[in-house]
Amino acid sequence: MAGFPEVMQESLSLICPHCGESFGLALDVSEGSAEFTVDCEVCCRPMLVCVRINDGEIEGVEVVEE
Ligand SMILES: [Zn+2]
């Protein structure tokens, strides 16, 4: 079992609700569903990201204006 990564990273593609630009984000999916705030890489304004994760698979992503 050596060498198996404990952190499962998935890359997420988000579309900013402020400026409409898309950017990528790395997320640890081993923790399950998550809700967090990120700043847009393009316009630097914050948004709330809700990610539904089931069994290490991303089922849905919702982005809301903060
Ligand atoms: Zn933006």
N, CA, C, O and the ligand as a Tripos MOL2 file, in Angstrom:
@<TRIPOS>MOLECULE
protein
  265   263    67     0     0
PROTEIN
NO_CHARGES

@<TRIPOS>ATOM
      1 N           0.8290   -1.2060    0.0000 N.3       1 MET1
      2 CA          0.0000    0.0000    0.0000 C.3       1 MET1
      3 C           0.8620    1.2540    0.0000 C.2       1 MET1
      4 O           0.3410    2.3690   -0.0100 O.2       1 MET1
      5 N           2.1740    1.0740    0.0120 N.am      2 ALA2
      6 CA          3.0600    2.2380    0.0730 C.3       2 ALA2
      7 C           2.9170    3.1050   -1.1720 C.2       2 ALA2
      8 O           2.7350    2.6050   -2.2830 O.2       2 ALA2
      9 N           3.0020    4.3860   -0.9640 N.am      3 GLY3
     10 CA          2.9850    5.3100   -2.0920 C.3       3 GLY3
     11 C           1.5970    5.7650   -2.5030 C.2       3 GLY3
     12 O           1.4560    6.6170   -3.3810 O.2       3 GLY3
     13 N           0.5670    5.2020   -1.8710 N.am      4 PHE4
     14 CA         -0.7790    5.6630   -2.2250 C.3       4 PHE4
     15 C          -1.0470    7.0230   -1.5720 C.2       4 PHE4
     16 O          -0.8880    7.1620   -0.3590 O.2       4 PHE4
     17 N          -1.4400    8.0040   -2.3400 N.am      5 PRO5
     18 CA         -1.6130    9.3460   -1.7550 C.3       5 PRO5
     19 C          -2.8130    9.4060   -0.8150 C.2       5 PRO5
     20 O          -3.8780    8.8670   -1.1150 O.2       5 PRO5
     21 N          -2.6300   10.0610    0.3120 N.am      6 GLU6
     22 CA         -3.7240   10.1880    1.2720 C.3       6 GLU6
     23 C          -4.6640   11.3240    0.9180 C.2       6 GLU6
     24 O          -5.8360   11.3240    1.2920 O.2       6 GLU6
     25 N          -4.1360   12.2760    0.2020 N.am      7 VAL7
     26 CA         -4.9540   13.4070   -0.2090 C.3       7 VAL7
     27 C          -5.3910   13.1810   -1.6560 C.2       7 VAL7
     28 O          -4.5630   13.0060   -2.5500 O.2       7 VAL7
     29 N          -6.7020   13.1900   -1.8630 N.am      8 MET8
     30 CA         -7.2120   13.0370   -3.2150 C.3       8 MET8
     31 C          -7.5750   14.4080   -3.7670 C.2       8 MET8
     32 O          -8.5350   15.0450   -3.3320 O.2       8 MET8
     33 N          -6.7900   14.8340   -4.7220 N.am      9 GLN9
     34 CA         -7.0220   16.1670   -5.2730 C.3       9 GLN9
     35 C          -7.7590   16.0710   -6.6000 C.2       9 GLN9
     36 O          -7.3980   15.2870   -7.4790 O.2       9 GLN9
     37 N          -8.7910   16.8800   -6.7230 N.am     10 GLU10
     38 CA         -9.5120   16.9990   -7.9820 C.3      10 GLU10
     39 C          -9.4200   18.4450   -8.4120 C.2      10 GLU10
     40 O          -9.4020   19.3470   -7.5740 O.2      10 GLU10
     41 N          -9.3620   18.6700   -9.6980 N.am     11 SER11
     42 CA         -9.3810   20.0680  -10.1060 C.3      11 SER11
     43 C         -10.7980   20.4680  -10.4750 C.2      11 SER11
     44 O         -11.5200   19.7610  -11.1800 O.2      11 SER11
     45 N         -11.1530   21.6160   -9.9740 N.am     12 LEU12
     46 CA        -12.5000   22.1350  -10.0810 C.3      12 LEU12
     47 C         -12.4650   23.3010  -11.0650 C.2      12 LEU12
     48 O         -11.5320   24.1030  -11.0480 O.2      12 LEU12
     49 N         -13.4700   23.3910  -11.9120 N.am     13 SER13
     50 CA        -13.5470   24.5430  -12.7950 C.3      13 SER13
     51 C         -14.6980   25.4230  -12.3270 C.2      13 SER13
     52 O         -15.8530   24.9960  -12.3220 O.2      13 SER13
     53 N         -14.3800   26.6520  -11.9350 N.am     14 LEU14
     54 CA        -15.3890   27.5550  -11.3970 C.3      14 LEU14
     55 C         -15.6280   28.7130  -12.3460 C.2      14 LEU14
     56 O         -14.7180   29.1690  -13.0390 O.2      14 LEU14
     57 N         -16.8670   29.1810  -12.3670 N.am     15 ILE15
     58 CA        -17.1590   30.3900  -13.1370 C.3      15 ILE15
     59 C         -17.5540   31.4750  -12.1500 C.2      15 ILE15
     60 O         -18.4870   31.3110  -11.3640 O.2      15 ILE15
     61 N         -16.8390   32.5700  -12.2030 N.am     16 CYS16
     62 CA        -17.0600   33.6780  -11.2740 C.3      16 CYS16
     63 C         -18.4180   34.3330  -11.5190 C.2      16 CYS16
     64 O         -18.7300   34.6960  -12.6520 O.2      16 CYS16
     65 N         -19.2380   34.4890  -10.4560 N.am     17 PRO17
     66 CA        -20.5430   35.1310  -10.6200 C.3      17 PRO17
     67 C         -20.4360   36.6430  -10.8110 C.2      17 PRO17
     68 O         -21.4110   37.2900  -11.1940 O.2      17 PRO17
     69 N         -19.2610   37.2060  -10.5490 N.am     18 HIS18
     70 CA        -19.0770   38.6490  -10.6800 C.3      18 HIS18
     71 C         -18.6670   39.0360  -12.0900 C.2      18 HIS18
     72 O         -19.2790   39.9110  -12.7020 O.2      18 HIS18
     73 N         -17.6150   38.3760  -12.6130 N.am     19 CYS19
     74 CA        -17.0700   38.7940  -13.9100 C.3      19 CYS19
     75 C         -17.2850   37.7580  -15.0040 C.2      19 CYS19
     76 O         -17.0080   38.0380  -16.1700 O.2      19 CYS19
     77 N         -17.7760   36.5570  -14.6550 N.am     20 GLY20
     78 CA        -18.0880   35.5540  -15.6670 C.3      20 GLY20
     79 C         -16.8940   34.7950  -16.1960 C.2      20 GLY20
     80 O         -17.0430   33.9550  -17.0830 O.2      20 GLY20
     81 N         -15.7110   35.0700  -15.6720 N.am     21 GLU21
     82 CA        -14.5140   34.3560  -16.1160 C.3      21 GLU21
     83 C         -14.4270   33.0110  -15.3960 C.2      21 GLU21
     84 O         -14.9130   32.8730  -14.2730 O.2      21 GLU21
     85 N         -13.8140   32.0310  -16.0350 N.am     22 SER22
     86 CA        -13.6370   30.7410  -15.3730 C.3      22 SER22
     87 C         -12.1820   30.5680  -14.9550 C.2      22 SER22
     88 O         -11.2620   31.0610  -15.6080 O.2      22 SER22
     89 N         -12.0040   29.8610  -13.8610 N.am     23 PHE23
     90 CA        -10.6520   29.5670  -13.3930 C.3      23 PHE23
     91 C         -10.6660   28.2360  -12.6600 C.2      23 PHE23
     92 O         -11.7180   27.7590  -12.2350 O.2      23 PHE23
     93 N          -9.5040   27.6490  -12.5180 N.am     24 GLY24
     94 CA         -9.4130   26.3280  -11.9130 C.3      24 GLY24
     95 C          -8.9920   26.3920  -10.4610 C.2      24 GLY24
     96 O          -8.3500   27.3470  -10.0250 O.2      24 GLY24
     97 N          -9.3650   25.3540   -9.7130 N.am     25 LEU25
     98 CA         -9.0570   25.2860   -8.2970 C.3      25 LEU25
     99 C          -8.8160   23.8230   -7.9350 C.2      25 LEU25
    100 O          -9.5490   22.9380   -8.3760 O.2      25 LEU25
    101 N          -7.7900   23.5770   -7.1330 N.am     26 ALA26
    102 CA         -7.5380   22.2110   -6.6730 C.3      26 ALA26
    103 C          -8.2690   21.9950   -5.3570 C.2      26 ALA26
    104 O          -8.2420   22.8470   -4.4690 O.2      26 ALA26
    105 N          -8.9290   20.8350   -5.2440 N.am     27 LEU27
    106 CA         -9.7330   20.5640   -4.0590 C.3      27 LEU27
    107 C          -9.4480   19.1580   -3.5470 C.2      27 LEU27
    108 O          -9.3100   18.2160   -4.3270 O.2      27 LEU27
    109 N          -9.3610   19.0320   -2.2350 N.am     28 ASP28
    110 CA         -9.1950   17.7180   -1.6060 C.3      28 ASP28
    111 C         -10.5710   17.0790   -1.4620 C.2      28 ASP28
    112 O         -11.3730   17.5220   -0.6400 O.2      28 ASP28
    113 N         -10.8560   16.0390   -2.2520 N.am     29 VAL29
    114 CA        -12.1930   15.4440   -2.2440 C.3      29 VAL29
    115 C         -12.3530   14.3350   -1.2050 C.2      29 VAL29
    116 O         -13.4520   13.8090   -1.0270 O.2      29 VAL29
    117 N         -11.2640   13.9750   -0.5190 N.am     30 SER30
    118 CA        -11.3570   12.8890    0.4600 C.3      30 SER30
    119 C         -12.1130   13.2960    1.7140 C.2      30 SER30
    120 O         -12.5180   12.4430    2.5040 O.2      30 SER30
    121 N         -12.3070   14.6060    1.9020 N.am     31 GLU31
    122 CA        -12.9990   15.1070    3.0910 C.3      31 GLU31
    123 C         -14.5120   15.1180    2.9140 C.2      31 GLU31
    124 O         -15.2370   15.3610    3.8790 O.2      31 GLU31
    125 N         -14.9990   14.8640    1.7210 N.am     32 GLY32
    126 CA        -16.4320   14.9240    1.4840 C.3      32 GLY32
    127 C         -16.8820   16.3110    1.0770 C.2      32 GLY32
    128 O         -16.0660   17.1690    0.7430 O.2      32 GLY32
    129 N         -18.2050   16.5250    1.1070 N.am     33 SER33
    130 CA        -18.7680   17.7890    0.6500 C.3      33 SER33
    131 C         -18.1900   18.9670    1.4140 C.2      33 SER33
    132 O         -17.8880   18.8680    2.6030 O.2      33 SER33
    133 N         -18.0430   20.0720    0.7200 N.am     34 ALA34
    134 CA        -17.3950   21.2200    1.3260 C.3      34 ALA34
    135 C         -18.0650   22.5180    0.9050 C.2      34 ALA34
    136 O         -18.6990   22.6050   -0.1460 O.2      34 ALA34
    137 N         -17.9070   23.5190    1.7540 N.am     35 GLU35
    138 CA        -18.4160   24.8500    1.4820 C.3      35 GLU35
    139 C         -17.3340   25.8230    1.9070 C.2      35 GLU35
    140 O         -16.9000   25.7910    3.0590 O.2      35 GLU35
    141 N         -16.8900   26.6800    1.0170 N.am     36 PHE36
    142 CA        -15.7990   27.5910    1.3580 C.3      36 PHE36
    143 C         -15.8690   28.8270    0.4760 C.2      36 PHE36
    144 O         -16.5680   28.8630   -0.5370 O.2      36 PHE36
    145 N         -15.1260   29.8280    0.8950 N.am     37 THR37
    146 CA        -15.0760   31.0750    0.1560 C.3      37 THR37
    147 C         -13.7440   31.1870   -0.5720 C.2      37 THR37
    148 O         -12.6920   30.9450    0.0200 O.2      37 THR37
    149 N         -13.7790   31.5500   -1.8410 N.am     38 VAL38
    150 CA        -12.5420   31.7990   -2.5700 C.3      38 VAL38
    151 C         -12.6300   33.1650   -3.2450 C.2      38 VAL38
    152 O         -13.7190   33.6810   -3.4980 O.2      38 VAL38
    153 N         -11.4770   33.7330   -3.5260 N.am     39 ASP39
    154 CA        -11.4240   34.9710   -4.2790 C.3      39 ASP39
    155 C         -11.2030   34.6380   -5.7470 C.2      39 ASP39
    156 O         -10.3840   33.7800   -6.0760 O.2      39 ASP39
    157 N         -11.9200   35.3050   -6.6150 N.am     40 CYS40
    158 CA        -11.7570   35.1160   -8.0550 C.3      40 CYS40
    159 C         -10.3320   35.4660   -8.4680 C.2      40 CYS40
    160 O          -9.7720   36.4720   -8.0330 O.2      40 CYS40
    161 N          -9.7580   34.6140   -9.3160 N.am     41 GLU41
    162 CA         -8.3900   34.8700   -9.7680 C.3      41 GLU41
    163 C          -8.3360   36.0250  -10.7580 C.2      41 GLU41
    164 O          -7.2740   36.5970  -11.0020 O.2      41 GLU41
    165 N          -9.4750   36.3590  -11.3180 N.am     42 VAL42
    166 CA         -9.5030   37.3930  -12.3500 C.3      42 VAL42
    167 C          -9.8560   38.7640  -11.7550 C.2      42 VAL42
    168 O          -9.1280   39.7350  -11.9640 O.2      42 VAL42
    169 N         -10.9870   38.8450  -11.0050 N.am     43 CYS43
    170 CA        -11.4180   40.1450  -10.4830 C.3      43 CYS43
    171 C         -11.2070   40.2650   -8.9730 C.2      43 CYS43
    172 O         -11.4700   41.3210   -8.3970 O.2      43 CYS43
    173 N         -10.7320   39.1860   -8.3220 N.am     44 CYS44
    174 CA        -10.3730   39.1910   -6.8980 C.3      44 CYS44
    175 C         -11.5460   39.3900   -5.9530 C.2      44 CYS44
    176 O         -11.3390   39.6700   -4.7720 O.2      44 CYS44
    177 N         -12.7790   39.2530   -6.4470 N.am     45 ARG45
    178 CA        -13.9210   39.3700   -5.5490 C.3      45 ARG45
    179 C         -14.2810   37.9950   -4.9870 C.2      45 ARG45
    180 O         -14.0880   36.9820   -5.6590 O.2      45 ARG45
    181 N         -14.8040   37.9540   -3.7560 N.am     46 PRO46
    182 CA        -15.0640   36.6650   -3.1110 C.3      46 PRO46
    183 C         -16.3530   36.0090   -3.5880 C.2      46 PRO46
    184 O         -17.3080   36.6880   -3.9640 O.2      46 PRO46
    185 N         -16.3670   34.6940   -3.5690 N.am     47 MET47
    186 CA        -17.5790   33.9410   -3.8740 C.3      47 MET47
    187 C         -17.6480   32.7240   -2.9610 C.2      47 MET47
    188 O         -16.6320   32.1990   -2.5080 O.2      47 MET47
    189 N         -18.8920   32.2920   -2.7040 N.am     48 LEU48
    190 CA        -19.0970   31.1090   -1.8720 C.3      48 LEU48
    191 C         -19.2400   29.8990   -2.7860 C.2      48 LEU48
    192 O         -20.0730   29.8930   -3.6920 O.2      48 LEU48
    193 N         -18.4300   28.8820   -2.5480 N.am     49 VAL49
    194 CA        -18.4490   27.6790   -3.3700 C.3      49 VAL49
    195 C         -18.9920   26.5200   -2.5420 C.2      49 VAL49
    196 O         -18.4590   26.2130   -1.4750 O.2      49 VAL49
    197 N         -20.0520   25.8750   -3.0300 N.am     50 CYS50
    198 CA        -20.6010   24.6860   -2.3680 C.3      50 CYS50
    199 C         -20.3510   23.4960   -3.2900 C.2      50 CYS50
    200 O         -20.8380   23.4640   -4.4200 O.2      50 CYS50
    201 N         -19.5910   22.5200   -2.7990 N.am     51 VAL51
    202 CA        -19.2650   21.3440   -3.6030 C.3      51 VAL51
    203 C         -19.8860   20.1100   -2.9660 C.2      51 VAL51
    204 O         -19.6740   19.8390   -1.7840 O.2      51 VAL51
    205 N         -20.6490   19.3670   -3.7490 N.am     52 ARG52
    206 CA        -21.1950   18.0970   -3.2650 C.3      52 ARG52
    207 C         -20.2780   16.9720   -3.7280 C.2      52 ARG52
    208 O         -20.0450   16.7890   -4.9230 O.2      52 ARG52
    209 N         -19.7630   16.2220   -2.7560 N.am     53 ILE53
    210 CA        -18.8330   15.1370   -3.0710 C.3      53 ILE53
    211 C         -19.3850   13.8390   -2.5180 C.2      53 ILE53
    212 O         -19.7790   13.7790   -1.3530 O.2      53 ILE53
    213 N         -19.4190   12.7980   -3.3370 N.am     54 ASN54
    214 CA        -19.8940   11.4880   -2.9120 C.3      54 ASN54
    215 C         -18.8530   10.4450   -3.3010 C.2      54 ASN54
    216 O         -18.5860   10.2360   -4.4840 O.2      54 ASN54
    217 N         -18.2690    9.7960   -2.3050 N.am     55 ASP55
    218 CA        -17.2970    8.7310   -2.5800 C.3      55 ASP55
    219 C         -16.1010    9.1990   -3.4010 C.2      55 ASP55
    220 O         -15.6150    8.4740   -4.2700 O.2      55 ASP55
    221 N         -15.6360   10.3970   -3.1260 N.am     56 GLY56
    222 CA        -14.4810   10.9110   -3.8480 C.3      56 GLY56
    223 C         -14.7910   11.4560   -5.2280 C.2      56 GLY56
    224 O         -13.8900   11.8500   -5.9690 O.2      56 GLY56
    225 N         -16.0960   11.4750   -5.5750 N.am     57 GLU57
    226 CA        -16.4840   12.0010   -6.8780 C.3      57 GLU57
    227 C         -17.2400   13.3060   -6.6810 C.2      57 GLU57
    228 O         -18.1080   13.4010   -5.8130 O.2      57 GLU57
    229 N         -16.9150   14.3020   -7.4800 N.am     58 ILE58
    230 CA        -17.6380   15.5620   -7.4100 C.3      58 ILE58
    231 C         -18.9680   15.4180   -8.1490 C.2      58 ILE58
    232 O         -19.0000   15.1440   -9.3480 O.2      58 ILE58
    233 N         -20.0710   15.6100   -7.4060 N.am     59 GLU59
    234 CA        -21.4050   15.4520   -8.0010 C.3      59 GLU59
    235 C         -21.9840   16.7580   -8.4880 C.2      59 GLU59
    236 O         -22.7700   16.7940   -9.4350 O.2      59 GLU59
    237 N         -21.5880   17.8270   -7.8330 N.am     60 GLY60
    238 CA        -22.1450   19.1040   -8.2450 C.3      60 GLY60
    239 C         -21.4020   20.2600   -7.5960 C.2      60 GLY60
    240 O         -20.8900   20.1390   -6.4830 O.2      60 GLY60
    241 N         -21.3500   21.3680   -8.2940 N.am     61 VAL61
    242 CA        -20.6770   22.5490   -7.7720 C.3      61 VAL61
    243 C         -21.6270   23.7350   -7.9340 C.2      61 VAL61
    244 O         -22.2240   23.9380   -8.9910 O.2      61 VAL61
    245 N         -21.7490   24.5130   -6.8540 N.am     62 GLU62
    246 CA        -22.5890   25.6930   -6.9100 C.3      62 GLU62
    247 C         -21.7490   26.8900   -6.4790 C.2      62 GLU62
    248 O         -21.0380   26.8270   -5.4760 O.2      62 GLU62
    249 N         -21.8320   27.9640   -7.2280 N.am     63 VAL63
    250 CA        -21.0670   29.1660   -6.8910 C.3      63 VAL63
    251 C         -22.0400   30.3090   -6.6710 C.2      63 VAL63
    252 O         -22.8630   30.6080   -7.5370 O.2      63 VAL63
    253 N         -21.9460   30.9480   -5.5090 N.am     64 VAL64
    254 CA        -22.8660   32.0220   -5.1570 C.3      64 VAL64
    255 C         -22.0550   33.2710   -4.8350 C.2      64 VAL64
    256 O         -20.9650   33.1940   -4.2670 O.2      64 VAL64
    257 N         -22.6110   34.4300   -5.2100 N.am     65 GLU65
    258 CA        -21.9710   35.6960   -4.8490 C.3      65 GLU65
    259 C         -21.9070   35.8620   -3.3440 C.2      65 GLU65
    260 O         -22.8750   35.5680   -2.6410 O.2      65 GLU65
    261 N         -20.7940   36.3220   -2.8540 N.am     66 GLU66
    262 CA        -20.6640   36.5950   -1.4130 C.3      66 GLU66
    263 C         -21.1730   37.9780   -1.1140 C.2      66 GLU66
    264 O         -21.1540   38.4060    0.0400 O.2      66 GLU66
    265 ZN        -14.2840   37.3860  -11.1450 Zn       67 ZN67
@<TRIPOS>BOND
     1     1     2 1
     2     2     3 1
     3     3     4 2
     4     3     5 am
     5     5     6 1
     6     6     7 1
     7     7     8 2
     8     7     9 am
     9     9    10 1
    10    10    11 1
    11    11    12 2
    12    11    13 am
    13    13    14 1
    14    14    15 1
    15    15    16 2
    16    15    17 am
    17    17    18 1
    18    18    19 1
    19    19    20 2
    20    19    21 am
    21    21    22 1
    22    22    23 1
    23    23    24 2
    24    23    25 am
    25    25    26 1
    26    26    27 1
    27    27    28 2
    28    27    29 am
    29    29    30 1
    30    30    31 1
    31    31    32 2
    32    31    33 am
    33    33    34 1
    34    34    35 1
    35    35    36 2
    36    35    37 am
    37    37    38 1
    38    38    39 1
    39    39    40 2
    40    39    41 am
    41    41    42 1
    42    42    43 1
    43    43    44 2
    44    43    45 am
    45    45    46 1
    46    46    47 1
    47    47    48 2
    48    47    49 am
    49    49    50 1
    50    50    51 1
    51    51    52 2
    52    51    53 am
    53    53    54 1
    54    54    55 1
    55    55    56 2
    56    55    57 am
    57    57    58 1
    58    58    59 1
    59    59    60 2
    60    59    61 am
    61    61    62 1
    62    62    63 1
    63    63    64 2
    64    63    65 am
    65    65    66 1
    66    66    67 1
    67    67    68 2
    68    67    69 am
    69    69    70 1
    70    70    71 1
    71    71    72 2
    72    71    73 am
    73    73    74 1
    74    74    75 1
    75    75    76 2
    76    75    77 am
    77    77    78 1
    78    78    79 1
    79    79    80 2
    80    79    81 am
    81    81    82 1
    82    82    83 1
    83    83    84 2
    84    83    85 am
    85    85    86 1
    86    86    87 1
    87    87    88 2
    88    87    89 am
    89    89    90 1
    90    90    91 1
    91    91    92 2
    92    91    93 am
    93    93    94 1
    94    94    95 1
    95    95    96 2
    96    95    97 am
    97    97    98 1
    98    98    99 1
    99    99   100 2
   100    99   101 am
   101   101   102 1
   102   102   103 1
   103   103   104 2
   104   103   105 am
   105   105   106 1
   106   106   107 1
   107   107   108 2
   108   107   109 am
   109   109   110 1
   110   110   111 1
   111   111   112 2
   112   111   113 am
   113   113   114 1
   114   114   115 1
   115   115   116 2
   116   115   117 am
   117   117   118 1
   118   118   119 1
   119   119   120 2
   120   119   121 am
   121   121   122 1
   122   122   123 1
   123   123   124 2
   124   123   125 am
   125   125   126 1
   126   126   127 1
   127   127   128 2
   128   127   129 am
   129   129   130 1
   130   130   131 1
   131   131   132 2
   132   131   133 am
   133   133   134 1
   134   134   135 1
   135   135   136 2
   136   135   137 am
   137   137   138 1
   138   138   139 1
   139   139   140 2
   140   139   141 am
   141   141   142 1
   142   142   143 1
   143   143   144 2
   144   143   145 am
   145   145   146 1
   146   146   147 1
   147   147   148 2
   148   147   149 am
   149   149   150 1
   150   150   151 1
   151   151   152 2
   152   151   153 am
   153   153   154 1
   154   154   155 1
   155   155   156 2
   156   155   157 am
   157   157   158 1
   158   158   159 1
   159   159   160 2
   160   159   161 am
   161   161   162 1
   162   162   163 1
   163   163   164 2
   164   163   165 am
   165   165   166 1
   166   166   167 1
   167   167   168 2
   168   167   169 am
   169   169   170 1
   170   170   171 1
   171   171   172 2
   172   171   173 am
   173   173   174 1
   174   174   175 1
   175   175   176 2
   176   175   177 am
   177   177   178 1
   178   178   179 1
   179   179   180 2
   180   179   181 am
   181   181   182 1
   182   182   183 1
   183   183   184 2
   184   183   185 am
   185   185   186 1
   186   186   187 1
   187   187   188 2
   188   187   189 am
   189   189   190 1
   190   190   191 1
   191   191   192 2
   192   191   193 am
   193   193   194 1
   194   194   195 1
   195   195   196 2
   196   195   197 am
   197   197   198 1
   198   198   199 1
   199   199   200 2
   200   199   201 am
   201   201   202 1
   202   202   203 1
   203   203   204 2
   204   203   205 am
   205   205   206 1
   206   206   207 1
   207   207   208 2
   208   207   209 am
   209   209   210 1
   210   210   211 1
   211   211   212 2
   212   211   213 am
   213   213   214 1
   214   214   215 1
   215   215   216 2
   216   215   217 am
   217   217   218 1
   218   218   219 1
   219   219   220 2
   220   219   221 am
   221   221   222 1
   222   222   223 1
   223   223   224 2
   224   223   225 am
   225   225   226 1
   226   226   227 1
   227   227   228 2
   228   227   229 am
   229   229   230 1
   230   230   231 1
   231   231   232 2
   232   231   233 am
   233   233   234 1
   234   234   235 1
   235   235   236 2
   236   235   237 am
   237   237   238 1
   238   238   239 1
   239   239   240 2
   240   239   241 am
   241   241   242 1
   242   242   243 1
   243   243   244 2
   244   243   245 am
   245   245   246 1
   246   246   247 1
   247   247   248 2
   248   247   249 am
   249   249   250 1
   250   250   251 1
   251   251   252 2
   252   251   253 am
   253   253   254 1
   254   254   255 1
   255   255   256 2
   256   255   257 am
   257   257   258 1
   258   258   259 1
   259   259   260 2
   260   259   261 am
   261   261   262 1
   262   262   263 1
   263   263   264 2
@<TRIPOS>SUBSTRUCTURE
     1 MET1         2 RESIDUE 1 A MET
     2 ALA2         6 RESIDUE 1 A ALA
     3 GLY3        10 RESIDUE 1 A GLY
     4 PHE4        14 RESIDUE 1 A PHE
     5 PRO5        18 RESIDUE 1 A PRO
     6 GLU6        22 RESIDUE 1 A GLU
     7 VAL7        26 RESIDUE 1 A VAL
     8 MET8        30 RESIDUE 1 A MET
     9 GLN9        34 RESIDUE 1 A GLN
    10 GLU10       38 RESIDUE 1 A GLU
    11 SER11       42 RESIDUE 1 A SER
    12 LEU12       46 RESIDUE 1 A LEU
    13 SER13       50 RESIDUE 1 A SER
    14 LEU14       54 RESIDUE 1 A LEU
    15 ILE15       58 RESIDUE 1 A ILE
    16 CYS16       62 RESIDUE 1 A CYS
    17 PRO17       66 RESIDUE 1 A PRO
    18 HIS18       70 RESIDUE 1 A HIS
    19 CYS19       74 RESIDUE 1 A CYS
    20 GLY20       78 RESIDUE 1 A GLY
    21 GLU21       82 RESIDUE 1 A GLU
    22 SER22       86 RESIDUE 1 A SER
    23 PHE23       90 RESIDUE 1 A PHE
    24 GLY24       94 RESIDUE 1 A GLY
    25 LEU25       98 RESIDUE 1 A LEU
    26 ALA26      102 RESIDUE 1 A ALA
    27 LEU27      106 RESIDUE 1 A LEU
    28 ASP28      110 RESIDUE 1 A ASP
    29 VAL29      114 RESIDUE 1 A VAL
    30 SER30      118 RESIDUE 1 A SER
    31 GLU31      122 RESIDUE 1 A GLU
    32 GLY32      126 RESIDUE 1 A GLY
    33 SER33      130 RESIDUE 1 A SER
    34 ALA34      134 RESIDUE 1 A ALA
    35 GLU35      138 RESIDUE 1 A GLU
    36 PHE36      142 RESIDUE 1 A PHE
    37 THR37      146 RESIDUE 1 A THR
    38 VAL38      150 RESIDUE 1 A VAL
    39 ASP39      154 RESIDUE 1 A ASP
    40 CYS40      158 RESIDUE 1 A CYS
    41 GLU41      162 RESIDUE 1 A GLU
    42 VAL42      166 RESIDUE 1 A VAL
    43 CYS43      170 RESIDUE 1 A CYS
    44 CYS44      174 RESIDUE 1 A CYS
    45 ARG45      178 RESIDUE 1 A ARG
    46 PRO46      182 RESIDUE 1 A PRO
    47 MET47      186 RESIDUE 1 A MET
    48 LEU48      190 RESIDUE 1 A LEU
    49 VAL49      194 RESIDUE 1 A VAL
    50 CYS50      198 RESIDUE 1 A CYS
    51 VAL51      202 RESIDUE 1 A VAL
    52 ARG52      206 RESIDUE 1 A ARG
    53 ILE53      210 RESIDUE 1 A ILE
    54 ASN54      214 RESIDUE 1 A ASN
    55 ASP55      218 RESIDUE 1 A ASP
    56 GLY56      222 RESIDUE 1 A GLY
    57 GLU57      226 RESIDUE 1 A GLU
    58 ILE58      230 RESIDUE 1 A ILE
    59 GLU59      234 RESIDUE 1 A GLU
    60 GLY60      238 RESIDUE 1 A GLY
    61 VAL61      242 RESIDUE 1 A VAL
    62 GLU62      246 RESIDUE 1 A GLU
    63 VAL63      250 RESIDUE 1 A VAL
    64 VAL64      254 RESIDUE 1 A VAL
    65 GLU65      258 RESIDUE 1 A GLU
    66 GLU66      262 RESIDUE 1 A GLU
    67 ZN67       265 GROUP 0 **** ****
